[in-house]
């Protein structure tokens, strides 16, 4: 008798012994009562012993059946525990995650990946920093971070946080040139501008306090640069005034390297989202990464307006 023949009748017999009913055992297994009865009869033939005593109204377990059922209970519990271990392992995030993100969030995300790697040691990461809009399916990307309004698509978007445009300068620069008290005064200051992927310097945004509308301000910059972190470095060095998104400034402001100016004119910035494909959105590794990104961006302290 092969082991596969033996095991094919074990579960039907065990459930009948537990339920004292072929009908209820069949309901638990999702089969017919006739199929359960046939499987138990075949098992009894293979073992050469009567396991169940049947009447037209009742089902009783024989002494041999009771002994066999107890051993079956131990074996089934062991197999269920093993199945749960395997299932849990499959649910644990593992494998390589490909993440793409804009340059200006690269440092923030990179320094937070260590906590995720410690929590899930079977995860590895491939991070690409780029300001171009990657195609997730075609470029085999698991998660992409996007800054700005989203176009309609089949991608799954998770909102990470809003943002605010913050205008800053170093204490040394402000000591020499004085802080601007109105956006119009920026024409008399050295302005450091970020160059967008389009190749054009980004206009600065301020709230019109009389109307509440956001207005763009075109400036002539002393420096034009296409890397946000380098723009901050230039401002910290005292080269001039710059405007960046709030989440980039937690360290420079807390360390006193930069000071916010024109805070009462500060305008809301673009939203930040994490995007995944529908096919990958439920993968354990992707779910863990997106949740970690949500937590990371929510921990970034909002910067209070000043000046």
C-alpha positions as CSV (number, residue, x, y, z in Angstrom):
1,X,0.0,0.0,0.0
2,X,1.5,3.3,-1.0
3,X,1.6,6.2,1.4
4,X,-0.5,8.4,-1.0
5,X,-3.3,5.8,-0.8
6,X,-3.1,5.8,3.0
7,X,-3.1,9.6,3.3
8,X,-6.0,10.1,0.9
9,X,-8.4,8.5,3.5
10,X,-6.9,10.0,6.7
11,X,-8.6,13.4,6.6
12,X,-12.0,12.0,5.7
13,X,-11.8,9.5,8.5
14,X,-10.5,12.0,11.0
15,X,-13.3,14.5,10.3
16,X,-15.9,11.7,10.6
17,X,-14.4,10.6,13.9
18,X,-14.5,14.3,15.1
19,X,-18.0,15.0,13.9
20,X,-19.6,11.6,14.4
21,X,-21.2,12.3,11.1
22,X,-20.4,11.7,7.4
23,X,-22.5,14.6,6.4
24,X,-20.8,17.2,8.6
25,X,-17.4,15.8,7.7
26,X,-18.3,16.2,4.1
27,X,-19.3,19.8,4.7
28,X,-15.9,20.5,6.4
29,X,-14.0,19.0,3.4
30,X,-16.3,20.5,0.7
31,X,-17.1,17.2,-0.8
32,X,-20.1,14.8,-0.8
33,X,-21.0,12.4,2.0
34,X,-20.7,9.5,-0.5
35,X,-17.2,10.5,-1.3
36,X,-16.2,10.6,2.4
37,X,-17.8,7.2,3.0
38,X,-16.0,5.7,0.0
39,X,-12.6,7.1,1.2
40,X,-13.1,5.7,4.8
41,X,-14.1,2.3,3.5
42,X,-11.0,2.2,1.3
43,X,-8.9,3.2,4.3
44,X,-10.4,0.4,6.4
45,X,-9.7,-2.1,3.7
46,X,-6.1,-0.9,3.4
47,X,-5.5,-1.1,7.2
48,X,-7.5,-4.3,7.6
49,X,-9.4,-3.0,10.6
50,X,-12.7,-1.5,11.3
51,X,-12.3,2.2,12.3
52,X,-16.0,3.2,12.5
53,X,-19.1,1.4,13.6
54,X,-22.0,2.6,11.5
55,X,-25.8,2.3,12.0
56,X,-28.5,4.0,10.0
57,X,-28.6,6.8,12.5
58,X,-25.2,7.0,14.3
59,X,-21.5,6.8,13.7
60,X,-19.3,5.5,16.5
61,X,-15.5,5.1,16.7
62,X,-14.1,1.7,17.4
63,X,-11.3,1.3,19.9
64,X,-8.9,0.8,17.0
65,X,-10.4,3.8,15.3
66,X,-10.0,5.9,18.5
67,X,-6.3,5.0,18.7
68,X,-5.8,5.7,15.0
69,X,-7.7,9.0,15.2
70,X,-5.4,10.2,18.1
71,X,-2.3,9.5,16.0
72,X,-3.9,11.2,13.1
73,X,-4.6,14.3,15.2
74,X,-0.9,14.6,16.0
75,X,0.1,14.1,12.4
76,X,-2.5,16.6,11.1
77,X,-1.5,19.2,13.7
78,X,2.2,18.8,12.6
79,X,1.3,19.2,8.9
80,X,-0.8,22.2,9.6
81,X,2.0,23.8,11.5
82,X,4.4,23.1,8.7
83,X,2.0,24.6,6.2
84,X,1.6,27.7,8.3
85,X,5.4,28.1,8.5
86,X,5.7,27.8,4.7
87,X,2.7,30.2,4.1
88,X,4.2,32.7,6.6
89,X,7.5,32.5,4.9
90,X,5.8,33.3,1.6
91,X,4.0,36.3,3.1
92,X,7.3,37.6,4.5
93,X,8.8,40.4,2.3
94,X,11.8,39.0,0.4
95,X,13.7,39.5,-2.8
96,X,14.9,42.6,-4.6
97,X,12.8,45.7,-4.7
98,X,13.4,48.2,-7.5
99,X,12.6,51.8,-6.3
100,X,12.9,55.0,-8.4
101,X,12.6,58.4,-6.9
102,X,13.4,62.1,-7.7
103,X,16.8,63.4,-6.7
104,X,15.4,65.7,-4.0
105,X,14.0,62.8,-1.9
106,X,16.9,60.5,-2.4
107,X,18.7,61.3,0.8
108,X,15.6,61.2,2.9
109,X,14.5,57.8,1.6
110,X,18.0,56.3,1.5
111,X,18.8,57.0,5.2
112,X,15.5,55.4,6.2
113,X,15.9,52.1,4.2
114,X,18.2,50.7,6.9
115,X,15.2,50.3,9.3
116,X,13.2,48.4,6.7
117,X,16.2,46.2,5.9
118,X,16.7,45.4,9.6
119,X,13.1,44.4,9.9
120,X,13.0,42.2,6.8
121,X,16.5,40.8,6.3
122,X,15.5,38.9,3.2
123,X,14.9,42.1,1.3
124,X,17.4,43.7,-1.0
125,X,17.1,47.1,-2.7
126,X,17.9,48.6,-6.1
127,X,17.4,52.4,-6.0
128,X,17.4,54.6,-9.1
129,X,17.4,58.4,-8.6
130,X,16.0,60.2,-11.7
131,X,13.8,63.2,-12.4
132,X,12.4,61.6,-15.6
133,X,9.1,59.8,-15.5
134,X,9.9,56.1,-15.6
135,X,7.5,53.5,-16.9
136,X,7.0,51.0,-14.1
137,X,6.0,48.0,-16.2
138,X,8.5,48.5,-19.0
139,X,11.4,49.4,-16.7
140,X,10.6,46.6,-14.2
141,X,10.1,49.1,-11.3
142,X,8.3,48.0,-8.2
143,X,7.6,51.4,-6.6
144,X,8.1,55.0,-7.9
145,X,7.9,58.2,-5.9
146,X,6.4,61.1,-7.9
147,X,6.2,64.7,-6.9
148,X,3.4,66.7,-8.4
149,X,-0.1,66.1,-9.7
150,X,-0.7,62.7,-11.2
151,X,-2.1,62.0,-14.6
152,X,-4.9,59.5,-14.9
153,X,-3.5,55.9,-15.3
154,X,-3.9,52.3,-14.2
155,X,-1.2,52.7,-11.6
156,X,-2.0,52.4,-7.9
157,X,-1.2,55.7,-6.0
158,X,-0.6,56.1,-2.3
159,X,-0.4,59.6,-1.0
160,X,2.7,60.2,1.1
161,X,2.3,63.8,2.1
162,X,1.7,67.4,0.9
163,X,4.5,70.0,0.9
164,X,5.2,73.7,1.2
165,X,7.6,76.0,-0.7
166,X,10.0,77.5,1.8
167,X,12.3,80.4,1.1
168,X,15.6,80.4,3.0
169,X,19.1,81.9,3.3
170,X,22.1,81.5,5.5
171,X,22.5,83.7,8.6
172,X,25.7,85.1,7.1
173,X,24.0,86.1,3.9
174,X,21.1,87.8,5.9
175,X,23.6,89.6,8.1
176,X,25.2,91.1,5.1
177,X,22.1,91.8,2.9
178,X,19.2,91.9,5.3
179,X,16.1,89.7,5.0
180,X,13.6,90.5,2.4
181,X,10.3,91.6,3.9
182,X,8.2,91.2,0.7
183,X,8.6,88.9,-2.4
184,X,9.1,92.0,-4.6
185,X,12.3,92.7,-2.7
186,X,13.9,89.5,-4.1
187,X,14.8,91.5,-7.2
188,X,17.5,93.2,-5.1
189,X,18.8,89.8,-3.7
190,X,21.1,87.1,-5.1
191,X,18.6,84.3,-5.9
192,X,19.6,80.7,-6.4
193,X,17.4,78.8,-8.8
194,X,16.6,75.2,-9.4
195,X,16.6,74.1,-13.1
196,X,13.8,71.7,-13.9
197,X,14.2,68.6,-16.1
198,X,12.7,70.7,-18.9
199,X,15.9,72.8,-18.7
200,X,14.1,76.0,-17.5
201,X,14.6,77.6,-14.1
202,X,11.6,77.1,-11.8
203,X,9.7,80.2,-11.0
204,X,9.2,80.8,-7.3
205,X,5.7,80.5,-5.7
206,X,4.2,82.8,-3.1
207,X,0.7,83.3,-1.7
208,X,-0.9,86.7,-2.5
209,X,-2.1,87.6,1.0
210,X,-4.8,89.9,-0.3
211,X,-6.5,87.2,-2.4
212,X,-5.1,84.0,-1.1
213,X,-4.1,83.0,-4.6
214,X,-0.7,81.4,-5.4
215,X,1.3,83.5,-7.9
216,X,4.5,82.6,-9.7
217,X,7.4,85.0,-9.4
218,X,10.0,85.1,-12.2
219,X,13.5,85.9,-11.0
220,X,16.9,86.4,-12.4
221,X,19.2,84.0,-10.6
222,X,22.8,84.4,-9.6
223,X,23.1,80.6,-9.8
224,X,21.1,78.0,-11.8
225,X,21.5,74.4,-10.8
226,X,19.7,71.1,-11.5
227,X,20.3,69.4,-8.2
228,X,18.3,70.3,-5.1
229,X,20.9,69.2,-2.6
230,X,23.6,71.2,-4.3
231,X,21.2,74.2,-4.4
232,X,21.0,73.9,-0.6
233,X,24.7,73.6,-0.3
234,X,25.1,76.9,-2.2
235,X,22.6,78.6,0.1
236,X,24.3,77.3,3.2
237,X,27.6,78.7,1.9
238,X,26.1,82.2,1.9
239,X,25.8,82.5,-1.9
240,X,22.1,83.7,-1.8
241,X,18.5,83.0,-1.2
242,X,16.8,79.8,-2.5
243,X,13.3,78.3,-2.4
244,X,12.9,74.5,-1.9
245,X,10.3,72.1,-0.6
246,X,9.9,71.9,3.2
247,X,10.9,68.3,3.7
248,X,14.4,69.1,2.4
249,X,15.1,71.6,5.2
250,X,14.7,69.7,8.5
251,X,18.5,69.4,9.1
252,X,19.7,72.8,7.8
253,X,17.0,74.7,9.8
254,X,17.5,72.7,13.0
255,X,21.3,73.2,12.8
256,X,20.9,76.9,12.2
257,X,22.6,76.6,8.7
258,X,19.6,78.3,7.1
259,X,16.8,80.6,8.2
260,X,13.4,80.8,6.6
261,X,12.3,84.2,5.2
262,X,9.0,85.4,3.7
263,X,7.2,82.7,5.7
264,X,3.9,84.5,5.7
265,X,3.9,84.3,1.9
266,X,4.8,80.6,1.8
267,X,2.8,78.7,-0.8
268,X,1.6,75.1,-0.8
269,X,3.8,72.8,-2.8
270,X,3.0,69.7,-4.8
271,X,1.7,66.4,-3.4
272,X,4.0,63.4,-3.1
273,X,2.8,59.9,-4.0
274,X,4.2,56.4,-4.2
275,X,3.1,54.5,-7.3
276,X,2.9,50.8,-8.0
277,X,1.4,48.7,-10.7
278,X,-1.8,46.8,-10.0
279,X,0.0,43.5,-10.6
280,X,2.7,44.3,-7.9
281,X,0.6,46.3,-5.4
282,X,-0.2,43.3,-3.2
283,X,3.2,41.7,-3.2
284,X,4.4,41.5,0.5
285,X,7.7,43.3,-0.3
286,X,5.9,46.1,-2.1
287,X,3.3,46.5,0.6
288,X,6.0,46.7,3.2
289,X,8.0,49.3,1.3
290,X,5.0,51.5,0.6
291,X,4.0,51.4,4.3
292,X,7.5,52.3,5.2
293,X,7.5,55.2,2.8
294,X,4.2,56.5,4.3
295,X,5.7,56.3,7.8
296,X,8.9,58.0,6.6
297,X,7.2,61.0,5.0
298,X,4.8,61.4,7.9
299,X,7.7,61.6,10.3
300,X,9.1,64.6,8.5
301,X,8.3,67.5,10.8
302,X,6.3,70.3,9.1
303,X,8.2,73.6,9.2
304,X,6.4,76.4,10.9
305,X,6.1,79.6,9.0
306,X,8.3,82.5,10.2
307,X,9.4,85.9,9.0
